[in-house]
């Protein structure tokens, strides 16, 4: 059974059909890309998968469970986490605390423990500190754990956002243009990081990306959107050599 199944998914905003009849099947453990020109409907598709938007029609199933109609927090608890094209960190919180915020859906304590600082509170705080440290170590961010998120270089802020998403222990991680704004060296480092976290965290990844070198280098399968509809799907080699994709996406 596929981890994620999207069938005939669509959404209309007034007279605009932003996504139309989208079908995707993503197997557990895979790394899949969702590409297309600006305005093709990619981020709208992510918003549908995470419950930010409710579809006009179609179904979304995660591990065989239908998730259409659930709120974003419920979908996150079900096992889907995401990052955003525009970085959304808690800028005035430390790097470690940004990750700890995401751990609260796994490591919890009672209100009385928190208010009175009972032993259970300190035990769980220690667990979260240790878990946050483990995650930050994977991203080579542990030395910045007490740094304000806003003071990190841009590339490291991108990594922190991915680290925070992973802290929710997702089955499926959605990355929305993770290489946006990165220089070539940062992009190459990001590619290595994505491969590492897929194996170490055993997470399935679906990413939106405009950097074709990154897409061709790490993705195993691609779906292409154009004007909200699926234009093509297949291996990176098949898709990136498809004349329809070259015309629509690469502008050639």
N, C-alpha and C positions, 0 to 999 in steps of 0.2 A: 504493500500500500504506500502511495506517495505521501510525503510529509505535508505538502501543500497542493491542493487542487483548486483551480479557479475555472469556473465554467460559465460561459456566456455573460461575463461581468460587464455591466454598463452603468453609466450615470449621466444624467442630463441636468444642466443648469439652465432653466428656462428653455429657450429654443436651441441651446448649444449642447451637442452630444460630445462630452469631454472624453469619455472612454466608451467604446462600443464593441460588444461581443468579444471580450478578451478571454482567452483560454490559455492556461498555463498549468503544467504539471512539474513539480520540483521534487526530486527524490532526496531522501535523507542523506546528508553528508556531501551534497553537491555544492558547486559554486557556479551560480548562474547570473548572467548579465541581462539587464533590461535597458536597451539603448534606443536612440531615436533623436531627431532634431529637437531644438527648443520648441516647447508648446505641443509636443506630441502626446502628452498625457501621462508621462512616466511618474511624476510626483503625485498626480491625482490617483494613479493606480496604487501607490504606496499608502496614500491617505485612505483608500478603500480597504486595503489589507489590514490597516491598524485601527479602523473604526472611527477615524476623524470624519470621514464621509460615509454615509450609508448608501449603498448602491440602489439605483432605480430598478435594476433587474440583475439576475445571475446569483451564483452561490460561491462561497469561499469555505473550504474545509481544511482544517489543520488536524492532522492525524485522524482523519475521518470524522471529526466533530465540526459541525457547521458553526461559524463564528459571526455570520452576518447578523446584525442587530445588537451585538455586544458593544459595550463602551470601551474606549481605548485602554483604560486600566484593566478591564477584564481580559481583553485580548493580550495585553502584556503578561498577565498572570497565566494565560493559557500557553504562552511560549513564543510570542513574537515581540522583538525589540527592534528599535530603529535609531538611526542618526538622521541629521537634517542637512540639506544643502547649505543653509546658513547655520553656522555653529550655534548651538543653544546650550551653553554651560551656565552654571551658577557662578557668575564671574567674581563675586565677592566672597566665595567660599574657597577653601583650600582644595588642592587636587585630591587629597585623600577623602575629604568630606563630600566632594562631588560623587565619588564612587560609593561611599557609604550610604548616601541617599538612596541609591538604587538597590542596596542590599536590604533595605527595610521590608521588602516584600517577602524575604526569606528568613531573616533573623529578626524576630519580634520580641517585645517584652510588654508586660502589663502596664497600664497607666500608673498604677500605684508604685510599681518598681521604678518607673521613670521619674515621677514626681518626688518620691522619697529617697531616691538613689539607693534602693535596696540591693543586696548582693546579686540578684538576678540581673539587674541593670548593668552592673560592672562586668559580669560574665559575658553578657551579650555584646557589650561595647568592645570587649577584648576580642571576641570572635570576629566582629565586623572589622576591627583594625587589622587583624591578621589576614582576613580574606581580602580586604582592600589592598594590603601590601602585596599579597600574592599576585593579584591582577595587575597592579601597577608595575610589578617586576617584569611581567611578560612584555609590557610596552616600553620598558626601559624608562619608566617615569618615577620609580620609587624615590630617587634622590630629590624629586620635586614635590614630595607628598605634602609638605607644609606651605608650599608656594600658592599664592592666590591664582586661581585659574586664569584670570585676566592678564597675569604677568607671564604666562607661558608664551613661547614663540608660536606662530600660527600652526606650523606642522605638528607640534606637540599638543596643541589644543584639539586638533583633529583626532589625534590618537587618544586623548583623554575622553572625548565623546564616545569613541568606540568602546573604550574600557568601561565607561559607565553603562553603556547598553549591555555589555556582556555580564555586568554584575547582576542583572536581573535573571541570569541563568536561562537564556532563551534557547528554544529549539531552532528557531529561524531568526537570523539577523539580517535586517534590511539596511543597506548602506546607501545613502543618497549623495552621490557625487563625492566620495571620500577624498579624492585627489584634487578637488577644486581649490585653486589658489596655491597649490604646492609647486615648488621648483622640481626639476628632474631628479635631483638627489633624494629629496623628500618622497617623491613618487615611487622611486625604486625601493626605498626603505619601507614604504607603506605596503607595496606588493609582498615583500617578505613577511611583514607583520600579519597581513590577511591570511597568507598561507599558514603561518604559525598558529594563529588563533583557531583556524578551522580544525587543525589537527589536535591541538592541545585541549580546546574546549568542546570538541566534537560537535560543532555547530554548523548548520546549513546556512549558506549565505546567498542572498539575492541583492545585487547591486545595480544602481544606476550610475553610469559613468560616461563622460565624453572623451576621456583619454583612451584612444584606441590601442595604444601600446600596452596600457594596463589591462584593458579588456581582453586583448588577444593573448596576453601573457599569463593570465590566471583563470579566466572563465572557461568552463567546460562546455557550456551551452548558452545560446543567446536567443532572446526574444526581441524583436524590433517593432516599435510602435511608430506610426505616422498618422497625424490627425486623429488620434484616439483609437485607431484600429490596428490590428496586428498585420504588419507588412511581410514579415518573414520570421522563421525560427530555424535553428540548426546549430552546428558546431561553429566556432568563430571563423574557421577557414571558409565554410560554406556561406555564412552570412556576410562576411566582409568582402566577399568576392561576388555577391549577388548584385547584378546590375541595378535592380530596383532600390537596393539599400544604398549603393553608391550614388545614385541620382538623388534620392530623398534625403539621405543623412550626410553624405560627404560632399554633396553639391557638385558632383562631377558628371 
